[in-house]
Amino acid sequence: MSRKISQTETTTWTQSNGREIKVEQHLVTAELVSYFNDGPRTESWKPVCKIVTELWVGGRKYHMAAWVQTLKTPVRSGDKVITAKIGYYGKEDVGVLEQDHQRIKEARARLEASPEWMAHLEAERKADERNKAYEAHHRMMDRAMNTERA
């Protein structure tokens, strides 16, 4: 799937076993969607606003479903403290040290501070307000239409 990416934040570090870990977080503003998988006749750009996380382990990309999960209780490994893990489908989780976890969170905060993301949050807030108003109207009309008269 093709994407229009407005901003990318990259965090890299090397594990004690020598493997390089890279976490890329992209702010995606549009995706190319093919409705019937029959080529360019049915392709169109769909506006979206989402943050996609991609994980690279030792130069290999695991792009399907990378996520950063904070551990409920930190795990000590010698003098190091693991506070999060990064998972991806079908493979083992990668432990994230405290300082690297902090760098990942800071990178995500920079993406969330972008004007596109702020506009997205404002649009969601307005949609929630409209939905609440509609639901209140629906309840009022439901009571009015279903009240028995003597």
C-alpha positions as CSV (number, residue, x, y, z in Angstrom):
1,M,0.0,0.0,0.0
2,S,1.4,3.4,-1.0
3,R,1.4,6.1,1.6
4,K,1.9,9.8,1.7
5,I,4.1,10.5,4.8
6,S,4.4,14.0,6.1
7,Q,6.9,13.4,8.9
8,T,9.2,10.5,10.0
9,E,11.0,10.1,13.3
10,T,13.7,7.4,13.6
11,T,15.2,5.9,16.8
12,T,18.1,3.5,16.5
13,W,20.3,1.6,19.0
14,T,22.5,-1.5,19.1
15,Q,21.7,-4.3,21.4
16,S,24.4,-6.0,23.5
17,N,24.5,-8.9,21.0
18,G,25.4,-6.5,18.2
19,R,22.0,-6.4,16.5
20,E,20.9,-2.9,15.3
21,I,17.3,-2.0,16.2
22,K,15.6,0.8,14.4
23,V,12.1,2.1,15.1
24,E,10.6,4.3,12.5
25,Q,7.4,6.2,13.3
26,H,5.6,7.8,10.3
27,L,2.8,10.4,10.3
28,V,0.7,9.1,7.3
29,T,-1.7,11.7,5.8
30,A,-3.0,9.6,2.8
31,E,-3.1,6.1,1.5
32,L,-3.6,4.7,-2.0
33,V,-6.5,2.4,-1.9
34,S,-7.5,-0.1,-4.6
35,Y,-11.2,-1.1,-4.2
36,F,-11.2,-4.2,-6.5
37,N,-7.5,-4.9,-6.9
38,D,-7.7,-4.5,-10.6
39,G,-5.1,-1.8,-11.1
40,P,-5.2,2.0,-11.5
41,R,-8.8,2.2,-12.6
42,T,-10.1,1.7,-9.1
43,E,-7.2,3.3,-7.1
44,S,-7.7,6.5,-5.2
45,W,-6.0,8.4,-2.5
46,K,-7.9,8.2,0.8
47,P,-7.1,11.0,3.3
48,V,-6.0,9.6,6.7
49,C,-4.1,10.8,9.7
50,K,-2.4,8.0,11.6
51,I,1.0,7.2,13.1
52,V,2.5,4.0,11.7
53,T,5.4,2.3,13.6
54,E,7.9,0.1,11.7
55,L,10.5,-2.1,13.3
56,W,13.9,-3.0,11.8
57,V,15.9,-5.7,13.5
58,G,19.4,-6.4,12.2
59,G,18.6,-4.7,8.9
60,R,15.4,-6.7,8.3
61,K,12.1,-4.8,8.2
62,Y,9.1,-6.1,10.2
63,H,6.5,-3.6,9.0
64,M,3.2,-5.5,9.4
65,A,2.5,-4.8,13.0
66,A,5.1,-3.3,15.2
67,W,4.0,-1.7,18.4
68,V,5.8,-0.5,21.6
69,Q,4.3,-1.9,24.8
70,T,5.3,-0.6,28.2
71,L,5.9,-3.3,30.7
72,K,3.8,-3.2,33.9
73,T,6.9,-3.9,35.9
74,P,10.4,-3.2,34.6
75,V,12.7,-6.2,34.1
76,R,16.3,-6.0,35.3
77,S,19.0,-7.6,33.2
78,G,22.3,-7.2,34.9
79,D,22.8,-3.4,35.2
80,K,20.2,-2.6,32.6
81,V,16.5,-2.0,33.0
82,I,14.0,-3.1,30.3
83,T,10.9,-1.0,30.5
84,A,9.1,-1.9,27.2
85,K,9.1,-4.4,24.4
86,I,8.5,-4.1,20.7
87,G,6.4,-6.9,19.2
88,Y,5.8,-8.0,15.6
89,Y,3.7,-10.8,14.2
90,G,5.2,-14.3,14.3
91,K,8.5,-13.3,15.9
92,E,10.0,-12.8,19.4
93,D,9.6,-9.5,21.2
94,V,12.5,-7.1,21.4
95,G,13.3,-5.7,24.8
96,V,13.7,-2.0,25.0
97,L,16.0,-0.3,27.6
98,E,14.7,2.6,29.6
99,Q,16.7,5.3,27.8
100,D,15.7,3.9,24.3
101,H,12.1,3.7,25.4
102,Q,12.2,7.3,26.5
103,R,13.7,8.3,23.0
104,I,10.9,6.4,21.3
105,K,8.2,8.2,23.4
106,E,9.9,11.6,22.6
107,A,9.8,10.8,18.9
108,R,6.1,10.0,19.1
109,A,5.5,13.2,21.0
110,R,7.1,15.2,18.2
111,L,4.8,13.5,15.7
112,E,1.7,14.2,17.9
113,A,2.7,17.9,18.1
114,S,2.6,18.3,14.4
115,P,-0.1,20.6,12.8
116,E,-1.6,17.7,10.9
117,W,-2.1,15.6,14.0
118,M,-3.5,18.5,15.9
119,A,-6.0,19.1,13.1
120,H,-6.9,15.4,13.2
121,L,-7.6,15.5,16.9
122,E,-9.7,18.7,16.5
123,A,-11.8,17.0,13.7
124,E,-12.3,13.9,15.9
125,R,-13.4,16.1,18.8
126,K,-15.9,18.0,16.6
127,A,-17.2,14.7,15.3
128,D,-17.7,13.4,18.8
129,E,-19.7,16.6,19.7
130,R,-21.9,16.1,16.7
131,N,-22.5,12.5,17.5
132,K,-23.4,13.3,21.1
133,A,-25.9,16.0,19.9
134,Y,-27.4,13.5,17.5
135,E,-27.7,10.8,20.2
136,A,-29.4,13.3,22.6
137,H,-31.9,14.3,19.9
138,H,-32.5,10.6,19.1
139,R,-33.2,9.8,22.7
140,M,-35.6,12.8,23.0
141,M,-37.5,11.8,19.9
142,D,-37.6,8.2,20.9
143,R,-39.2,9.2,24.3
144,A,-41.6,11.5,22.5
145,M,-42.7,9.0,19.9
146,N,-43.0,6.1,22.4
147,T,-44.9,7.8,25.2
148,E,-48.3,6.3,25.8
149,R,-51.2,8.8,25.9
150,A,-54.2,8.4,28.2
